[in-house]
Amino acid sequence: MPIEPIKTPCIKVCAVDGQTGYCLGCARTLPEIGRWVQMGSEGRDAVIASLPARISQLELLGKR
């Protein structure tokens, strides 16, 4: 059986905004990025569900 790759929102734009703490590329926090593999699929899905709101926040602040 082939191993399925881990789902990730990373777009290879890695810079963390000091005001929000979100990555300007994927909108995850540094702790989320660091724990990504250990989170399990449910944890990753929960973070992914929160990303559109975070991206909107970054856009409203003119950071993305």
C-alpha positions in Angstrom: 0.0 0.0 0.0 1.4 3.4 -0.9 1.8 5.9 1.9 -0.5 9.0 1.4 1.3 12.3 1.8 0.4 14.6 4.7 -2.0 17.3 3.7 -0.5 20.8 4.1 -1.6 24.4 3.3 2.1 25.4 2.8 2.6 27.5 -0.3 6.4 27.9 0.2 6.0 31.6 1.3 7.4 31.4 4.8 7.4 34.7 6.8 5.7 35.2 10.1 3.8 38.4 10.8 4.8 39.9 14.1 1.4 41.4 14.8 -0.8 38.4 14.2 1.7 35.5 14.6 0.5 34.0 11.3 2.6 32.8 8.5 2.0 35.2 5.5 1.9 32.2 3.2 -0.3 29.6 4.9 -1.6 31.6 7.9 -0.5 28.9 10.4 1.3 29.9 13.6 4.8 28.7 14.3 3.7 26.2 16.9 1.2 24.8 14.4 3.9 24.5 11.7 6.2 22.8 14.2 3.7 20.3 15.4 2.1 19.7 12.0 3.2 16.1 11.6 2.3 15.1 15.2 -1.2 16.7 15.1 -2.8 13.9 13.3 -5.4 14.3 10.5 -8.2 15.7 12.8 -5.9 18.3 14.3 -4.6 19.3 10.8 -8.2 19.5 9.5 -9.2 21.8 12.4 -6.3 24.2 11.6 -7.0 24.1 7.9 -10.7 25.0 8.6 -9.5 28.1 10.5 -7.2 29.4 7.8 -9.7 31.2 5.5 -10.6 33.6 8.4 -6.9 34.1 9.2 -6.1 34.8 5.6 -9.0 37.4 5.5 -7.5 39.0 8.6 -4.1 39.3 7.0 -5.7 40.7 3.9 -7.6 43.3 5.8 -4.4 44.4 7.5 -2.8 44.7 4.1 -0.2 42.0 4.9 -1.2 39.6 2.2 
